[in-house]
Amino acid sequence: MTTMLHVDASVRGTRSLSRRLGDAFREGWLAQVSAARVIHRDLAAAAPPFVDEAWIAACFTPADRRTDAMREVLAPSDELIAELEAAEVLVIATPMFNYGMPARLKAWIDQVVRVDRTFSFDLARGDWPLEPLLAGKILVLLTSAGEFGFGPGGVREHMNHLDPHVRVASGYLGVAETFHLGIEYQEFGDARHERSVADAMAGIPGLVAQVAATVRRGALGDGARRSA
């Protein structure tokens, strides 16, 4: 059985384009992949708590020395990490907010990128002390943006702090291969936007097939990353 963790970050409901992409991918996945299991984490319905001093103190206290209060503080993190650990495929559907990620998605990342759970820290490694503890996962990043030209070579590539941030953080979530599909021009609402939506939706079946083929190959141990 292949498990997919589908994370929705948009606070919009039916108007959300990133949710539309995520829903289409999930439906295509269930249609193509036999015995598929989907865990859906809607960050708008239940926002992860922000990291605070109590969380940090609990996180950096050895597990066998934590108080009941510390364990309670880390309970949301434990739940989110368990969902991530169970999944071979991670789908993040998110809009771009102010050229970066929504606060709820950042809070989710901060809860799941956790020392001694998803990464280890050892100064014996020199200037690169962090090392992922998870491996072999596929990330499918589905995005929507109000403007355009955020991709490689685009006029706003230097303003894109969403895709690069997610990709860097995903390295500590065990992601070995990344696929990306996005919609642009939302604020313009013109023919370019309509074409961007149509192209993205038309690309979903092929993206599902690519990810399914990658899962079947099981060839994710080399740490390679790809954008599609």
N, C-alpha and C positions, 0 to 999 in steps of 0.2 A: 504493500500500500504506500502510495506517495502522499505526503501531507503538505499542503500549501497554507502558509500564514498570509492572510490578506489584511493589510493595514490600510484603513481609510483615514486621511488626515483632514479632509475638507469639512468645514462647519456648515456648508450648504447641504441641502437635501437633494431634491430632484433636479435643481438647477445646476448642480455640480458636474462639470465636465470630467474631472479626474475620477469621480465616482462612476460616471458613465463608462469610462475606460476600464476601471477596475471590475465593474459588474460584467462587462462584455468578456474580459479575460477570464474571469471565474467561470462564467457559463460555458465558454469555449473549452476551458480546461476540464470541467466535469464531463463534457460531451466527448472529449478525445481520450482522456486518461482513465483507464479502468481502475476501479477500486480506489478512486481518489478521495481524500479527506480534506476538508477545508475548515480552517479556523479563521473566523472573521473578527478582527479587532477594530471597532469603530471608535476612534479617538474623540469624535464629536459627542458621542453618546456617553462616554466615560473618559474624561481627560486624565492622563497620568499625573500624579502629584509632581511638583517641582522638587528638585534636589535641594535640601537645606542642611543646616549644621547637624541636626539629629540623624539624618540619612547618612551623611559622611562619617559621623562617629560610629554608627552601627556597621557601615560597610567595611571600615578599616579595623574593626574589632574582630579577632578570631571567632569563628562560628561557635566554638565550644565555650566561649566566655561572654556571649551576648545575653543581655537580659531579655525578659519577655517584652519589654517596651521596645527594645531594639529590633527584635524579631517582628514585632507588629509594624514598625516603620518600614522594614524591608519586604513586608508581605506583598505589596503591589509589584515590586521589582521581581520577586520570586515567581509570581504568577506570569508576568510578561516574559521572563526568561524561559520559563517552562514551555510556553507556546512557541518561542523561537527555537528552542532545542528540539522540539518535536517535528519541525518543518524542514523539508529538503528544499522547498521553493518559498521565497519570501517576495510577496507582491506589495509594493508601497505605492498607493495612489494618492497624489498630493498636488495641491495648487502651489504656485509660487506666490509668496507674500513678501512684498517689499524686497524683491530680488533674492530672497532666501526661503527657508522652510517655515511653515507655521509653528507657533510656539508649542502646540500640542504634539507635533511630530518630534520637535527637539526634546520635549520632556520624555517622550517614549524612548528615544535614543539614549538619553541620559540615564534612564532606568535600566536599560538592557545592556549597555556597555559598562560592565561592572567587574572590578578587580576580583580575581579568583573564581569568577563565574564564567565570564565570556572572554577574559584575557588575563594573562599573568604578568607580573612585574618583577623584574630581577635586574639589579644594577650590574650583576656580573656580565650582562650582555653589552655593557658599555653604553654608547650613546643611543642605542635602540633597545631599551629595557622592556618594552611592551610586546607581547606575543599572543596572538589569538589562541583560545582554547577550543573553539569550534572550527569546523572545516567543511568544505565540500558543498556549500549551499549556493543556490542560484538566486540572484536578485532581479526582479522585474520592476523597473521604475517607470511609473505612468504619471505624467505631469501635465499641467495646464498653466498657461501664462497669458497675461493680458496683453503684453507687447510681443515682439518677435525678434528673431536673430540671435537667440541665446546659444545656439549650437556652435561647434567648432568652425571658426572662420566667420561667424556671424557678426553683425554690427554691434551686438550687445553681449558678445561672449564674455567680455571682461566684467560684465555686471551680473553674471549668473553665479549666484552663491547657493543655489539649491542643489543641482546635480552634483557638482564637485564635493560639496559637504556630505551628501548622502553616500557617495562612493567611497570617500575616505573613511567615514565612520563604519561603513559596511565591512571593511576589512577586519574589524574587531567583532563582527557578528558571524564570522566564518564564511563570508561570501567569497566564492572563487571565480564566479562568472556573472557579468552584469549585462542585462538587455534594457534598452530604454526606448520609449515611445511617448511622444508628447503632442499637445495641441497648443497653438499660439494664436495671436491676433484677437483674443477674446474681447478686449476693450474696444476694438475697432468695429466689430460686428458687421464687417463687410464681406465681399466675395472671397477675400483671402482667408478670413476666419472660417467661412463655410467650407472652403476647400481643405483647410487644415483639419477640421473636424472629420470631414468625409475621408480624407487620406488616413487619419489615425484609426478611425473605426474600421476601415477596409484592411488596415494592417494587422488587426488583432488576430484573425485566424492564422496568418503566417507566423506571427510571433508565438502563439500557442504551440504551433507545430515545431518551431525551432526549440522552444524550451522543453517540450516533451521529448524531442529527439535527444537533447542534451542529457535529460534525466535517464533515458534508456541507455545511452552510451556509458553513463556513470564515469565520465572522463573529466572529473573536476579536481583531481588531486594535484595538478601542476600549478595551481594558483593563477592560471591565465584569466584575463578579463577581456570582455568583448562588449562593444556597443552596437546595437542594431536599431 
